[in-house]
Amino acid sequence: MEFYAFVIPGLEEIAGQEIVERFGAQLGGHRRGIVFFTWDGDPAALLGLTTTEDVFALVGRGKVSTEREGLEEAGALVADSPLFEEAVSAHRRARPKKVKRISFRVVAQRHGGRQHYMRKEMRKEMERAVSWRFPKWKRLDEDALIEVWDLEAGSELLVGVRLSDRTMRHRTYKEAQIEASLRPTLARAMVRLAEPADGDVFLDPMCGAGTILIERGEYGRYSQLLGGDIRAQAVAATRTNIGPRYKPIEVREWDAGSLPLDDGSVDRVVCNLPFGKKVGEPREMRSLYERFVSEVDRVLKSGGAAVLLTSERKTLELALREAKMLYLERLMPVEVLGQRAFFFKLKKAT
């Protein structure tokens, strides 16, 4: 059966690896922000994916004109799709619910393109096509049982039945929020990129609301989780979100540029560095990054790894020049709230 997943742009490879590792699925390629795959297992299992934003059962995919006739072509793509019943069946298996009458709504999205029709016209055409295919269904504007999503990207149209809900991308554990808190799917991707092992001592020196620590705790076994932040409210938020879980864990208020940890005591460091206009002056940023990198270099064990997220590529690269043992293994661009950022995967020489 054919599926696809929405991912944060830049995470296509990591998400594809998770899909293959967990389910043995056959990847069908990807494009920006989307991973296609084929799998014959229980669709409910797909709701456990951790690096994807949403997952869909494919209804149709094809080229449509950007002229007015593209509306009719899109309607035919959906109305005549040989995959629609199978996609609806996948939804029924993934999210079983008994109702007297099936309701549906259409979510229309558009990425670029110069269509000679409005997005709401495409939504209405999709609604007509779905109603023709399933005349007993009831159309709703909100809170429908079935959500049919269509995405226009240039002249290509992608249509699917949404299997997931908002908890896939937002999780349910974040009771306490702070500004610039990291998306859980980004945090899990960083954890996976760090290649953690069962016996790891794992550190997030600027833990914010604790998202990275929680995602590492959910990922699998470890020896100890360590986290801290210079802001008392962030430490409090982390402790609230973690609660009594993920022991042994230690969360403290500290300065990431002067960590109260022994040399060579940590196996993995994963951190969302402060970046953007709200952080401070460039000189302050440079000083912070230099002090932080020096501490990562010190506390990381030989052969250990660090994964850092920032949009301040040059600032971090300059700071890394002063590191004695750290070297850049991989640089991956990723989109964070519409802003271009980077995963820096670092290793410490043995």
C-alpha positions in Angstrom: 0.0 0.0 0.0 1.2 3.5 -0.8 1.8 6.1 1.9 3.6 9.4 2.3 4.7 11.6 5.2 5.1 15.3 5.7 8.4 16.2 7.3 10.2 19.4 8.2 12.3 20.3 5.1 15.8 18.9 5.6 14.6 15.8 7.6 13.7 13.7 4.5 16.7 11.4 4.8 16.4 10.9 8.6 12.7 10.3 8.4 13.2 7.8 5.6 15.7 5.9 7.7 13.3 5.7 10.6 10.5 4.4 8.3 12.8 1.7 6.8 14.3 0.7 10.2 11.0 0.4 12.0 8.8 -1.1 9.3 11.0 -2.4 6.6 9.1 -0.3 4.2 10.2 0.4 0.6 11.0 4.0 0.1 9.6 5.6 -3.1 11.8 8.7 -3.2 11.2 12.1 -1.7 10.8 15.7 -2.5 11.1 18.8 -0.3 9.2 18.1 2.9 7.7 14.8 1.8 8.8 11.1 1.9 7.0 8.5 -0.1 6.9 4.8 0.8 5.2 1.5 0.3 4.2 -0.8 3.2 1.7 -3.6 3.7 1.6 -3.7 7.5 -1.0 -2.3 10.0 -1.4 1.4 9.3 -1.9 2.1 13.0 1.8 1.4 13.6 2.6 4.4 11.4 1.2 6.7 14.0 4.2 5.8 16.2 6.7 7.6 13.8 8.7 10.2 15.6 10.5 12.3 12.9 7.4 12.9 10.7 4.8 15.7 11.0 1.9 13.9 9.4 1.4 10.6 7.6 -1.1 9.9 4.8 -2.5 7.1 2.7 -2.1 8.0 -0.9 -5.2 8.7 -3.0 -3.7 10.2 -6.1 -0.6 11.9 -7.4 -0.1 13.4 -10.9 0.3 16.4 -13.1 -2.5 18.9 -13.5 -2.6 22.1 -15.6 -2.1 25.4 -13.9 -4.7 26.8 -16.3 -8.4 26.7 -15.4 -8.8 23.1 -16.8 -6.5 22.0 -14.0 -9.5 22.1 -11.7 -11.3 19.5 -13.8 -8.2 17.4 -14.1 -7.7 17.4 -10.3 -11.3 16.4 -9.7 -10.9 13.5 -12.1 -7.7 12.4 -10.4 -9.6 12.0 -7.1 -13.0 10.8 -8.4 -11.4 8.1 -10.5 -8.6 7.1 -8.1 -8.2 3.3 -7.7 -6.5 3.9 -4.3 -9.3 5.9 -2.6 -11.1 2.9 -1.0 -7.9 1.5 0.2 -6.9 4.8 1.7 -10.2 5.0 3.6 -9.7 1.5 4.8 -6.2 2.4 6.1 -7.8 5.3 8.1 -10.4 2.9 9.5 -7.7 0.6 10.7 -5.4 3.3 12.0 -8.1 5.2 13.9 -11.2 3.0 14.3 -14.3 4.8 15.4 -18.0 3.9 15.0 -20.2 6.6 13.5 -23.7 6.7 12.0 -22.5 8.7 9.1 -19.0 9.3 7.8 -18.0 13.0 7.7 -15.2 14.5 5.7 -13.4 17.8 5.1 -10.9 18.9 2.5 -7.6 20.7 3.4 -6.2 22.5 0.4 -2.5 23.6 0.4 -0.3 25.2 -2.2 3.4 25.6 -2.4 4.4 27.9 -5.2 3.1 27.7 -8.7 1.2 30.2 -10.9 -2.2 28.7 -11.0 -5.0 30.5 -12.8 -7.5 29.6 -10.1 -7.6 30.2 -6.4 -6.8 27.7 -3.7 -10.4 27.8 -2.4 -11.6 26.8 -5.9 -9.4 23.7 -5.8 -10.8 22.9 -2.3 -14.3 23.1 -3.7 -13.4 20.9 -6.7 -11.9 18.3 -4.3 -15.1 18.4 -2.2 -17.2 17.8 -5.3 -15.0 14.9 -6.3 -15.1 13.3 -2.8 -18.9 13.7 -2.6 -19.3 12.1 -6.1 -17.2 9.2 -5.0 -18.8 8.8 -1.6 -22.3 10.3 -1.9 -23.4 9.2 1.6 -20.6 11.1 3.3 -21.3 14.4 4.9 -19.1 17.4 4.3 -18.0 19.4 7.3 -15.8 22.5 7.7 -14.2 21.2 11.0 -14.0 18.1 13.2 -14.6 15.6 10.4 -13.8 11.9 10.7 -12.0 11.8 7.4 -9.6 14.5 6.3 -8.6 14.6 2.6 -5.5 16.8 2.0 -4.5 18.1 -1.3 -1.1 19.7 -2.0 -0.4 21.7 -5.1 3.3 22.1 -5.9 3.7 23.8 -9.2 1.9 21.5 -11.7 1.9 18.5 -9.5 -1.0 17.5 -7.3 -0.7 15.2 -4.3 -3.9 13.9 -2.5 -4.1 11.7 0.5 -6.2 10.7 3.5 -4.6 11.9 6.7 -4.0 9.1 9.2 -2.3 11.1 11.9 -3.5 14.0 14.0 -1.8 17.0 15.7 -0.2 14.8 18.4 2.2 13.4 15.9 4.0 16.7 15.5 3.3 18.3 18.8 3.3 15.3 21.2 1.3 15.3 24.4 4.0 15.7 27.0 4.7 19.4 26.7 2.7 20.9 29.6 5.1 23.8 30.1 6.1 25.9 27.1 8.8 28.5 26.7 9.7 30.9 23.8 11.5 29.3 20.9 10.9 25.8 22.2 12.1 23.1 19.7 9.7 21.1 17.7 9.7 17.4 19.0 10.2 16.0 15.5 13.3 18.2 15.1 14.5 17.1 18.5 14.1 13.4 17.7 15.9 13.8 14.4 18.8 15.3 16.2 18.8 12.5 18.7 18.8 9.9 15.9 21.6 11.8 14.1 23.8 11.5 17.2 23.5 7.7 17.0 22.9 7.1 20.7 23.7 3.8 22.4 22.3 2.0 25.5 25.1 3.0 27.8 25.3 6.7 26.9 25.6 9.6 29.3 23.6 12.1 27.3 23.8 15.9 27.7 21.7 18.9 26.6 23.5 21.9 28.0 20.8 24.4 27.0 17.7 22.3 27.5 14.9 24.9 27.2 11.6 23.1 27.8 13.3 19.7 27.9 12.2 18.5 24.4 15.6 17.0 23.4 16.0 15.2 26.8 12.5 13.8 26.6 13.0 12.6 23.0 16.2 10.9 24.0 14.4 9.3 26.9 11.8 8.0 24.6 14.3 6.8 22.0 15.7 4.0 24.1 18.0 2.9 26.9 20.8 5.1 28.3 23.0 5.4 31.4 22.1 8.9 32.4 20.4 12.1 31.1 21.9 15.5 32.0 20.4 18.8 31.2 20.5 22.4 32.3 19.8 26.0 31.3 20.9 29.4 32.4 17.2 30.5 32.8 15.4 29.4 35.9 12.1 29.3 34.1 13.5 26.9 31.5 14.7 24.5 34.2 11.3 24.7 35.8 9.6 24.0 32.5 11.9 21.0 31.8 11.2 19.5 35.2 7.4 20.0 34.7 7.5 18.3 31.3 9.7 15.4 32.4 7.8 14.8 35.7 8.9 11.5 37.3 10.0 9.8 34.1 13.4 9.0 32.5 15.5 8.2 35.5 18.3 8.6 36.2 18.2 12.2 35.1 19.6 15.5 36.4 18.4 18.9 35.4 20.2 21.9 36.8 20.5 25.7 36.4 23.9 26.4 35.0 25.9 28.4 32.5 26.6 26.2 29.3 29.9 28.1 29.0 31.1 26.8 32.3 29.6 23.3 32.9 30.0 21.7 36.3 30.9 18.4 34.7 34.1 16.4 34.6 36.4 16.2 31.6 35.4 13.4 29.2 32.3 12.4 31.2 29.7 12.6 28.4 29.1 10.3 25.4 26.6 12.5 23.4 25.7 16.2 23.3 22.6 17.3 21.5 21.7 21.0 21.7 19.5 23.7 20.1 21.8 26.7 20.2 20.3 30.2 20.6 20.1 32.0 17.2 18.2 34.7 15.5 17.6 38.4 16.0 16.2 38.0 19.5 19.3 36.5 21.0 21.6 39.5 21.2 24.4 41.3 19.6 26.8 39.4 17.2 29.7 40.0 19.6 27.7 38.4 22.4 26.8 35.5 20.2 30.4 34.9 19.2 31.5 34.8 22.8 28.7 32.5 23.8 29.5 30.0 21.0 33.2 30.1 21.7 32.7 29.3 25.4 30.1 26.6 24.6 32.2 24.8 22.0 35.2 24.9 24.4 33.0 23.1 27.1 31.7 20.5 24.6 35.2 19.8 23.6 36.2 19.3 27.2 33.3 17.2 28.6 32.8 15.0 25.5 34.6 11.6 25.6 37.0 10.6 23.0 35.0 9.2 20.1 31.9 10.9 21.3 29.5 12.9 19.2 27.6 16.1 19.3 24.7 17.4 17.2 24.1 21.1 17.3 21.3 23.2 15.7 21.8 26.8 14.7 21.2 29.3 11.8 24.5 31.0 12.8 26.7 28.9 10.6 29.7 31.2 10.3 29.7 31.9 14.0 29.7 28.3 15.0 32.3 27.4 12.3 34.6 30.1 13.7 34.1 28.8 17.2 35.0 25.3 16.1 38.3 26.5 14.7 39.4 26.9 18.3 38.4 23.4 19.4 41.3 21.1 20.1 39.7 17.7 19.4 36.3 18.4 17.7 35.8 18.0 14.0 32.9 18.4 11.7 31.6 15.1 10.4 28.4 16.3 8.7 26.5 19.5 7.9 22.8 19.2 7.1 20.6 22.1 6.2 17.1 22.2 7.8 14.2 24.6 7.9 13.2 25.9 11.3 10.0 28.1 11.3 10.8 29.2 7.7 14.4 30.0 8.5 17.4 28.2 7.1 19.4 26.5 9.8 21.9 23.6 10.1 22.6 20.5 12.0 26.3 20.3 12.8 27.3 16.7 13.6 30.6 16.8 15.4 32.9 14.0 16.5 35.7 14.1 19.1 39.0 12.6 17.9 40.3 9.5 19.7 
